[in-house]
Amino acid sequence: MSRQILFKGFHESSIGTEKIYLNGEWIVGEWVEGSLIVAEDFCCILETSYVDRFDYPYLDSDLGIIDGKAITVIPETISQFTGLTDVNDQKIWENDIVLVHDNLGSFTAQVRWCEEHAQFVLGKAAFCLGNFDYFEREVVGNIFDGVN
């Protein structure tokens, strides 16, 4: 089994069907997932369906996309796929809020990257996310949902 390196970010668009809460305001757009491209003054996601084609087109900065295949995203929303899924087979991403049912009860925590331990962890206590493989995990949202 190979590890899938995947990122997602939020693309601001007036015709988007989703919204996030960031820096005190609601932003309309859509989540895009694929390979991350970081430049000096922008970030974008090369959509998953194009990653294997090695088709890296030119930048059209007026449209905020690269030839319709790479889409600019808000840098603060970039999240990496942990390689794990929840009970509903939904991908678990960095910045997700996960509900964990263990043998002592239930708790919710944010998935985050821990530099000190070089791994994805749950909450500020830095419980290794991988240690919860044997417990039921469910993604219940992310930090951009605007819910405290």
C-alpha positions in Angstrom: 0.0 0.0 0.0 1.4 3.4 -1.0 1.0 6.6 0.9 -1.1 9.2 -0.8 0.3 12.7 -0.6 -2.7 15.0 -1.1 -3.7 18.5 -0.1 -6.9 20.6 -0.1 -7.5 24.3 0.0 -10.5 26.6 -0.4 -10.9 28.5 -3.7 -12.9 31.8 -3.3 -15.5 32.0 -6.0 -18.8 33.9 -6.2 -20.4 30.8 -8.0 -19.2 28.4 -5.3 -21.6 26.2 -3.4 -19.7 26.0 -0.1 -18.7 28.6 2.5 -16.0 28.9 5.2 -15.5 31.3 8.1 -12.1 32.9 8.1 -10.7 36.0 9.9 -14.2 37.0 11.0 -16.0 36.8 7.7 -17.8 34.2 5.6 -16.2 33.4 2.2 -18.1 31.6 -0.6 -16.3 29.2 -2.9 -15.3 25.5 -3.0 -12.8 23.0 -1.6 -10.3 21.7 -4.2 -8.0 18.7 -3.6 -4.9 17.6 -5.3 -1.2 18.5 -5.4 0.0 21.7 -3.7 1.9 24.3 -5.7 3.4 27.2 -3.7 4.8 30.3 -5.4 6.1 33.5 -4.0 2.8 35.3 -4.1 0.1 32.6 -4.5 -0.8 29.0 -3.7 -2.8 26.7 -5.9 -4.0 23.1 -6.0 -3.4 21.0 -9.1 -6.6 19.0 -9.2 -6.2 15.2 -8.6 -7.5 14.2 -12.0 -4.6 16.0 -13.6 -1.7 15.0 -11.3 -0.7 11.9 -13.2 -0.7 13.6 -16.6 2.4 15.9 -16.0 0.4 18.6 -17.7 1.6 21.8 -16.0 0.0 24.6 -18.0 0.6 28.4 -17.9 -0.6 30.8 -15.3 -3.6 33.1 -16.0 -3.4 35.4 -13.0 -6.5 37.3 -14.1 -8.7 34.2 -13.7 -7.0 32.8 -10.6 -6.4 29.5 -12.3 -3.7 27.8 -14.3 -5.3 26.8 -17.6 -8.3 25.3 -15.7 -6.3 22.6 -14.0 -4.6 24.3 -11.1 -6.8 26.5 -8.9 -5.7 29.3 -6.6 -6.6 28.7 -3.0 -6.5 30.8 0.2 -3.1 29.9 1.9 -4.6 29.7 5.4 -7.0 26.9 4.3 -4.4 24.5 3.0 -4.7 21.2 4.8 -2.9 17.9 4.2 -4.5 14.5 4.0 -3.5 12.3 6.9 -3.8 9.1 5.0 -6.6 7.9 7.3 -10.3 7.7 6.8 -13.2 7.8 9.3 -16.1 5.3 9.9 -17.9 6.7 6.9 -14.8 6.2 4.6 -14.4 10.0 4.5 -10.8 11.3 4.3 -9.4 12.8 7.5 -7.6 16.1 6.8 -5.4 18.4 8.9 -7.7 21.0 10.5 -10.6 18.6 10.6 -12.6 18.2 13.8 -12.8 14.5 14.7 -15.2 12.7 17.1 -13.4 9.7 18.7 -15.3 7.0 20.6 -12.8 5.1 22.8 -13.2 2.7 25.6 -13.5 5.6 28.1 -16.1 7.6 26.2 -16.1 10.2 23.4 -14.2 13.3 22.7 -13.7 15.8 19.8 -10.4 17.2 18.8 -8.7 19.1 16.0 -6.4 17.2 13.7 -3.1 19.1 13.4 0.5 18.6 12.4 2.9 18.4 15.3 6.5 19.5 14.3 7.9 18.2 17.5 6.7 14.6 16.9 6.6 14.9 13.1 3.1 13.4 12.9 -0.6 14.2 12.8 -2.0 14.6 16.2 -5.4 15.1 17.9 -5.8 18.3 20.0 -3.4 20.3 22.0 -2.4 17.3 24.1 -0.8 15.9 20.9 -2.3 12.4 20.9 -1.0 10.6 17.9 -3.8 10.3 15.4 -2.6 6.9 14.3 -3.0 5.5 17.8 -6.8 5.8 17.3 -6.9 3.3 14.5 -8.7 0.8 16.8 -11.4 3.3 17.9 -14.3 4.7 15.9 -13.4 8.1 14.4 -15.8 10.4 12.6 -15.1 13.7 10.9 -17.7 16.2 12.3 -16.4 19.4 10.7 -13.3 21.5 10.3 -11.9 24.7 11.9 -13.3 26.7 9.0 -17.0 25.8 9.6 -17.5 28.9 11.9 -18.6 26.8 14.8 -16.9 27.2 18.2 
